[in-house]
């Protein structure tokens, strides 16, 4: 097999020999070096051998993707009844999902006071895999990208469903947000919120991002509504990732991270203390 030094020597010799002719290209020089150290037939045979091995590697990559897809499908089915049992248990905890969202630092900061009234009607959160099962080249590239970025996320397309009990804010029993990925580009869509004609609903709508941006000047001291994520122009991928990877995977861990009962007790104690101080001041008067 030729080495780099021999190629450089051949190039220099060729340059001196053909100094009065048209300059040789690097490819032509390497080709001449091949002919000096081995026949064209030998080189062609070696290249074919490399191509054969590469074809085997490509086939293994496809088989690997197919095998991983089957494994994911299997465990997706195994998880379904477990998720159902989890949701049945969650129903026994008042306002569980509302408190989980409020307790998560990346989501709670986006929940305004008007949002809280509507989110108290949130009965369930669900993440559903909506990826088409096809193994073309683009999907294989996406699968590899998912593994590098998120620890084995081979099927990244998903929808987040929010289920609500009847309320005075909107007609929808389900609101959803969908995320699809193709060739490193994200497509985000959402359900349309069917707002009711009530004072509570109107108050919440006034804090939606599109409504705030339409004002001149734009209000500075108004907390934008969490429900702005259902606007057609919202492309917050980070919010979707947090909902899928953290809220959906371990909601009870988030719930336990915030001591709601202790906060309630502190609030009651604070109120009692204020009343006691007020009585004391009244007695002294």
C-alpha positions, 0 to 999 in steps of 0.5 A: 500500500502506498504511503503519503511520502511516496505520493509527495515524491511522485507529485514532485517528480511529476511537477518537474517533468511536466513543468512546461505542460499543464499542471497536474491535479492532485487526483491525477498525481495520486492516480499515477502513484497508484499505477507505480505501486500497484495495478489499477486492478488491485486498487479497484479490487480494494475499493470494492472490498471497502464498499462491501464492508461499508454496505454490511455496516449500513445494513447493521445500522438499519437492523439496529434501528428496527430492533430498537423500534420494536423494543420501544413499541413493546415497552410502550404497550407494557407501560399503558396499563401502568400509566392508567393505574397511576392516573387512577391513583392521581384522581384521589389527590385534589388538584394534583396536576395543577400543583405539579405544574405550579411546583415545577420551576420552569413551568410555575413561573409561567402560570399567572393568577388568572391561569390558576382558576382554569388549571384547578380544573386540570384532571390529567396530563398525558404524553402520546407518541405520534411518530409515524413508524417508517425507517427511511434514511431521514428517520434513521438520521433523526433517530441517531440525533435523538440518541445523542441529544436525549439519551436514546430518544429514538422517536421524538414526535409527541403530543401533550394532552391536557384534560379538563373538567367542565369550567367557566373558561373554555368549552374544550375537555382536551387541549393539546400541543404537538411537536414533530421533528424532521431533518433537525426542524421542528413543527409545532401545532396546538388545539384551538381554545374555544373560549366561553363568554364569561367574565372569568374567561375574558379576564384570562384572555386579556393575559394571553401573549397575542392580546398583550402584544396587540396593545400599544404600549405593551403592558410591562407588569402583566404576567403572560398566561400559561395558556399562550402555549396553545396559540398557533404562533407559539414555538416553545420547544423547551416547554414541550421537552420539560412536559415530556421528560420531567412532568410526564415521567415523574409527576409525583417527584415534582409534587413531593418537592413542594410541601403544599400542606406546610405552605397552607399551615404557614398561611393559616398561622400567619393569618392567626398571628395577624389577628392576634396582633390586631386584638392586642393592639385593640386591647391596648387602645 
